[in-house]
Amino acid sequence: MPRLVLLSEGFTGRSFELKTEKSTVGRHEDNTCQIPAASVSGHHAELTIKGNDLHVKDLGSTNGTFMNGEAVQETVVQPGQIIRFGMIEARFEVSPAPGAPPQKKVLDKTTVVPQGVKLNELEQGTQKVTFDAKNSPFQKKKNTVRNIFIFIAIILGLGIVAVFILLIRGG
């Protein structure tokens, strides 16, 4: 029996038996394979079983359908291959027919979707950062209130010195 096995975190191990020739994938409840994830559109993709292959057709989803990291509108997925609906990865599997020789077990492989900065892409070590105040787009703000107080203090200081000198000469 063909099935779709979800691999992404939060959905790992959840699977959908593809019992009919045509199925749909999406966030809404009326889909054969309902995936309640924000990156999956309400009606994301249509699945058609043809032999041991799965034909996938994107239904104009917002976040796309991907095969091998490439956005696809229509593609054929073979047993063991991984397809991504938005940010949710799924592996297509086909169970062997009764009495058929056992197939090799396909190991689960979860690929983490890159987010943010990868540590191995950063330059190792520290860098010296210099600041050039002359060429900076951020100039120091002028503090007019402080400047007024300094001006008044200087005037008062000069006035006190002048009064002191007058007292000494006159006295």
VENDA-V400505 format. One record per pair of residues at least 12 apart in sequence whose ideal C-beta (glycine too) atoms are under 7 Angstrom apart, sorted by sequence separation. I is the first residue (numbers start at 1). J is the second residue. D is the distance in whole Angstrom. If there is no record, write none. Layout:
i:I j:J d:D
i:I j:J d:D
//
This chain:
i:3 j:15 d:5
i:4 j:16 d:5
i:31 j:43 d:7
i:45 j:57 d:6
i:3 j:16 d:6
i:27 j:40 d:5
i:45 j:58 d:5
i:46 j:59 d:6
i:79 j:92 d:6
i:3 j:17 d:5
i:4 j:18 d:6
i:26 j:40 d:6
i:27 j:41 d:6
i:28 j:42 d:4
i:45 j:59 d:6
i:58 j:72 d:7
i:79 j:93 d:6
i:3 j:18 d:6
i:26 j:41 d:6
i:27 j:42 d:5
i:28 j:43 d:7
i:44 j:59 d:6
i:58 j:73 d:5
i:77 j:92 d:5
i:79 j:94 d:4
i:91 j:106 d:7
i:1 j:17 d:6
i:2 j:18 d:4
i:16 j:32 d:7
i:26 j:42 d:5
i:43 j:59 d:5
i:45 j:61 d:7
i:67 j:83 d:5
i:16 j:33 d:4
i:26 j:43 d:4
i:44 j:61 d:4
i:57 j:74 d:5
i:66 j:83 d:7
i:26 j:44 d:4
i:56 j:74 d:7
i:65 j:83 d:7
i:66 j:84 d:4
i:24 j:43 d:6
i:25 j:44 d:5
i:56 j:75 d:5
i:65 j:84 d:7
i:25 j:45 d:5
i:41 j:61 d:4
i:45 j:65 d:5
i:65 j:85 d:6
i:41 j:62 d:5
i:55 j:76 d:6
i:56 j:77 d:6
i:24 j:46 d:6
i:25 j:47 d:6
i:41 j:63 d:7
i:89 j:111 d:6
i:24 j:47 d:7
i:53 j:76 d:5
i:54 j:77 d:4
i:63 j:86 d:4
i:11 j:35 d:7
i:22 j:46 d:7
i:23 j:47 d:4
i:39 j:63 d:5
i:53 j:77 d:7
i:63 j:87 d:7
i:22 j:47 d:7
i:53 j:78 d:6
i:61 j:86 d:7
i:22 j:48 d:5
i:80 j:106 d:5
i:87 j:113 d:5
i:21 j:48 d:6
i:52 j:79 d:6
i:56 j:83 d:6
i:21 j:49 d:5
i:4 j:33 d:6
i:18 j:47 d:6
i:18 j:49 d:6
i:54 j:92 d:5
i:45 j:85 d:6
i:44 j:85 d:5
i:44 j:86 d:7
i:52 j:94 d:5
i:40 j:85 d:5
i:40 j:86 d:5
i:2 j:49 d:5
i:39 j:86 d:3
i:39 j:87 d:4
i:40 j:88 d:6
i:37 j:86 d:7
i:39 j:88 d:6
i:35 j:85 d:7
i:37 j:87 d:7
i:37 j:88 d:5
i:2 j:54 d:7
i:35 j:88 d:6
i:25 j:85 d:6
i:7 j:82 d:7
i:11 j:88 d:6
i:8 j:87 d:7
i:8 j:88 d:5
i:8 j:89 d:5
i:6 j:88 d:6
i:7 j:89 d:4
i:7 j:90 d:6
i:6 j:90 d:5
i:7 j:91 d:6
i:5 j:90 d:6
i:4 j:90 d:5
i:5 j:91 d:5
i:4 j:92 d:6
i:5 j:93 d:6
i:3 j:93 d:5
i:2 j:94 d:5
i:1 j:95 d:5
i:12 j:110 d:7
i:7 j:108 d:7
i:7 j:110 d:5
//
